[in-house]
Amino acid sequence: MMKIKYAVTGLLMLIAVLTTAQQTSLFTNVLIFNGKDNKPFLGNVLVTGNQITKIAATPIPINKSANTTIIDGKGKFLMPGLIDAHAHTTMDAIALPLALVSDIGYLNLFAASSAEKQLMRGFTSVRDVGGASFSLKKAIDQGMIKGPRIYPSGATISQTGGHGDFGMPTDVPKVSGQLSYLERTGMTIIADGPDQVLLRTREQLRNGASQIKIMAGGGVASNYDPLDVAQYTEDEIAAAVKAAAAWNTYVTVHAYTPTAIQAAIKAGVKCIEHGQLADDASAKLMAEKGIWWSLQPFLDDEDAIPFPAGSDSRKKQLQMVQGTDNAYQLAKKYNIKTAFGTDCLFDANLATRQGAQLAKMVRWYTTFEVLNMATAKNAELLALSGPRNPYPKKLGVIEEGAYADLILVDGNPLENINLIANPDKNFLIIMKDGVVYKNTLR
């Protein structure tokens, strides 16, 4: 009886494998933008399972007995799925006051809804740089809910009074070992001194972080720290760097000012988030050390995070956005490895403008540079997590062997980048991992 049971089980597993292997999609007659080349070409793309298996300018023969879906692209633009290198999947669309008082279960349900909307905007991968996103990632990977691939950092690590300290003014003096609700649920964690930083970093790695995010300087949304405040000593930052390096991954830091940027680089971090107030010396140092610069197109416009007029956060926001143009100019001047991210926070309407923020990048770059940054270049940053990369195949490109994360666009974004700003209308097909999540192609 036991042998029969094992034989049946083995047969079912074999059938499942063969069935999965036979799931194919063939895009024919599409204008292929591979993420790297400024000259798209008319051709065909074969998807088998979750990856791209054949690209050709000539017809691709297929197995007629296989379960193949043929998609006639009618000459439309096929591009890799978009990547947001600075996302907060548990906080992008929920209002901050609600987030601070809500149960983590509710936050996760809210985030699940937001994740599906993000996928339907064409963002098939995101690097989550702070928040309790481990469960969300797991549920998406298991197919329980729809959403982008998530590269999680876990809780942001902050000093007392730093950018990750969202405690009440009456919470000090803090009782040793006592954690706030946000800390207990993995949204953020306070760590003072190298030993605590080491502990909290190891905890995030233990939980599955692909990279570590720490706060190295003042922030806009936080209550206690002006922008000019340097946070963490070199020894404290170095403790996180050493722990991450032991796991063969890296640390990225929140930093705006030259002081914070240079201290973090000296301690061994591999990526700077924001950096709008960087000076020439800081940018030159980034270039010399091969540091990634994860910049966001922060301007005082309709995409600015809505802080109350006259509030400290609003004042800091206005101070910060004044440096955005200069930051991008420095990134270009020194040819720094630059990533695109949105940092959408606490506003459902702002989250819908994820693609619009990408389109805005033509203020500093060509349309090709914009699309290249949000696909192939951002994928290079994601791969910096090395063995901790949860999705080890190629991302951000249309190449054989890459994940089948694809968007069919009604129009050519290289000629009109504003097509990206309206994904509901212009994205006809959205595929992630070989699965079609949207198809309005007639």
Summary of the structure (lengths in Angstrom):
residues: 442
radius of gyration: 22.4
end to end distance: 53.2
largest distance: 76.0
contacts: 1575
relative contact order: 0.15
helix: 38%
strand: 22%
